[in-house]
Amino acid sequence: MIDDIKVTRHITERYFKEFSKHTENDVAIAGAGPAGLVASRYLAEKGYNVAIFERKLSPGGGMWGGGMGYPVVVVQEESVQELKKIGVKTTDVGDGYYTADSIECVSKLLSAAIDAGARLFNLVTVEDVLYEYDKVNGFVINSSAIEVAGLHVDPITIRAKACIDATGHDAEVCNIVNRKVGSLETDSGGIAGEKSMCAEIGEKTVVENTQEVFPGLWITGMCANAVIGAPRMGPIFGGMLLSGKRVAELIDKKLSE
Ligand SMILES: Cc1cc2nc3c(=O)[nH]c(=O)nc-3n(C[C@H](O)[C@H](O)[C@H](O)COP(=O)(O)OP(=O)(O)OC[C@H]3O[C@@H](n4cnc5c(N)ncnc54)[C@H](O)[C@@H]3O)c2cc1C
């Protein structure tokens, strides 16, 4: 016999036990697109306590749809290993280009991050930062359902030693910090804005632009190019994977000091 009340209790007890463990984190990530997922996996593999907060029901960001909804992504020679090492089947199509099924990519990025120990909370929106002692020390979060309904319900807060803005084109966390806390430590002193398509440049700069932009706050993925002011690159995803790896390396170095 199945007792509906037991089902309810098991869901709520497990969720809140998990959530409670992630009120204090080593690393908190806003956004579960490819960059945030790769970062979470590398950091969790190093033994860090990592939480990812994703606004949508389905994590994976813009990678599910490949290009224009055709579920295929292209990666280049430098980044194909990032897919192969998590078991994604890639096809060498010559001249240093590889294709992969975007749905397989997202499924395996998710599975690898979770297996490494990262904890993903979906339907949770990062709406502000915790700013104490001149540093970003965590995220202020709310239920995405409350955000969609436009209800005036106060959010709650989690702490982290390092926070990552992996929210893609909109660079949502950086925009909040720039508006409410203080100027970002970028050449423009703020958010320069994403430039028009050029994969050749965008794929390089997305890795170079991955950095700490305010004490306690790092940028990765499309957010990095949007903040620093570099081109978008469309459905070639290698740079996102390498940027996620890079931000994990930078944070590991900082937290190990
Ligand atoms: C709907 C969509 C359409 C896109 N279309 C194009 C395109 O036409 N051309 C192009 O060059 N690139 C496009 N991109 C981006 C492209 O997919 C990126 O190159 C790549 O997905 C970026 O990876 P990322 O990990 O940096 O961020 P994304 O894949 O964009 O993932 C960011 C994640 O952060 C989540 N998020 C955002 N704000 C918050 C918040 N405040 N709290 C919690 N979670 C948050 C989002 O729901 C998303 O899952 C699109 C992305 C999306 C999401």
The ligand as a MOL file (V3000), in Angstrom:
LIG
                    3D

  0  0  0     0  0            999 V3000
M  V30 BEGIN CTAB
M  V30 COUNTS 53 58 0 0 0
M  V30 BEGIN ATOM
M  V30 1 C 17.1730 30.5030 -24.5400 0
M  V30 2 C 18.5840 30.7280 -25.0480 0
M  V30 3 C 18.7790 31.0630 -26.3960 0
M  V30 4 C 20.0670 31.2870 -26.8710 0
M  V30 5 N 20.2330 31.6600 -28.1940 0
M  V30 6 C 21.4810 31.9490 -28.6450 0
M  V30 7 C 21.7150 32.3850 -29.9730 0
M  V30 8 O 20.7910 32.4950 -30.7330 0
M  V30 9 N 22.9790 32.6760 -30.3520 0
M  V30 10 C 24.0290 32.6050 -29.4900 0
M  V30 11 O 25.1520 32.9540 -29.8390 0
M  V30 12 N 23.8290 32.1520 -28.2710 0
M  V30 13 C 22.5890 31.8330 -27.8320 0
M  V30 14 N 22.3720 31.4060 -26.5500 0
M  V30 15 C 23.4530 31.1950 -25.7230 0
M  V30 16 C 24.2290 30.0320 -26.1650 0
M  V30 17 O 23.4390 28.9430 -26.0110 0
M  V30 18 C 25.4330 30.1540 -25.3840 0
M  V30 19 O 26.5390 30.2190 -26.2490 0
M  V30 20 C 25.6600 29.1100 -24.3240 0
M  V30 21 O 24.5080 28.3720 -24.0030 0
M  V30 22 C 26.0820 29.8970 -23.1390 0
M  V30 23 O 26.3890 29.0310 -22.1370 0
M  V30 24 P 26.4200 29.5640 -20.6780 0
M  V30 25 O 26.6940 28.3760 -19.8350 0
M  V30 26 O 27.3160 30.7210 -20.5770 0
M  V30 27 O 24.9680 30.1490 -20.4030 0
M  V30 28 P 23.4930 29.6590 -20.8140 0
M  V30 29 O 23.5210 28.4260 -21.6110 0
M  V30 30 O 22.7920 30.8320 -21.3590 0
M  V30 31 O 22.8840 29.2680 -19.3770 0
M  V30 32 C 22.6060 30.2360 -18.4060 0
M  V30 33 C 21.6500 29.6030 -17.4160 0
M  V30 34 O 21.4770 30.5060 -16.3500 0
M  V30 35 C 20.1180 30.5070 -15.9620 0
M  V30 36 N 19.8780 31.7820 -15.2840 0
M  V30 37 C 19.8990 33.0220 -15.8350 0
M  V30 38 N 19.6920 33.9550 -14.8830 0
M  V30 39 C 19.5410 33.2810 -13.7150 0
M  V30 40 C 19.3050 33.6870 -12.3660 0
M  V30 41 N 19.1840 34.9900 -12.0320 0
M  V30 42 N 19.1920 32.7430 -11.4060 0
M  V30 43 C 19.3150 31.4140 -11.7150 0
M  V30 44 N 19.5320 30.9790 -12.9840 0
M  V30 45 C 19.6540 31.9000 -13.9670 0
M  V30 46 C 19.3690 30.3380 -17.2770 0
M  V30 47 O 18.0490 29.8520 -17.0490 0
M  V30 48 C 20.2530 29.3610 -18.0110 0
M  V30 49 O 19.8820 28.0250 -17.7470 0
M  V30 50 C 21.1310 31.1670 -26.0270 0
M  V30 51 C 20.9330 30.8320 -24.6710 0
M  V30 52 C 19.6620 30.6070 -24.1810 0
M  V30 53 C 19.4640 30.2480 -22.7120 0
M  V30 END ATOM
M  V30 BEGIN BOND
M  V30 1 1 1 2
M  V30 2 1 2 3
M  V30 3 2 2 52
M  V30 4 2 3 4
M  V30 5 1 4 5
M  V30 6 1 4 50
M  V30 7 2 5 6
M  V30 8 1 6 7
M  V30 9 1 6 13
M  V30 10 2 7 8
M  V30 11 1 7 9
M  V30 12 1 9 10
M  V30 13 2 10 11
M  V30 14 1 10 12
M  V30 15 2 12 13
M  V30 16 1 13 14
M  V30 17 1 14 15
M  V30 18 1 14 50
M  V30 19 1 15 16
M  V30 20 1 16 17
M  V30 21 1 16 18
M  V30 22 1 18 19
M  V30 23 1 18 20
M  V30 24 1 20 21
M  V30 25 1 20 22
M  V30 26 1 22 23
M  V30 27 1 23 24
M  V30 28 2 24 25
M  V30 29 1 24 26
M  V30 30 1 24 27
M  V30 31 1 27 28
M  V30 32 2 28 29
M  V30 33 1 28 30
M  V30 34 1 28 31
M  V30 35 1 31 32
M  V30 36 1 32 33
M  V30 37 1 33 34
M  V30 38 1 33 48
M  V30 39 1 34 35
M  V30 40 1 35 36
M  V30 41 1 35 46
M  V30 42 1 36 37
M  V30 43 1 36 45
M  V30 44 2 37 38
M  V30 45 1 38 39
M  V30 46 1 39 40
M  V30 47 2 39 45
M  V30 48 1 40 41
M  V30 49 2 40 42
M  V30 50 1 42 43
M  V30 51 2 43 44
M  V30 52 1 44 45
M  V30 53 1 46 47
M  V30 54 1 46 48
M  V30 55 1 48 49
M  V30 56 2 50 51
M  V30 57 1 51 52
M  V30 58 1 52 53
M  V30 END BOND
M  V30 END CTAB
M  END
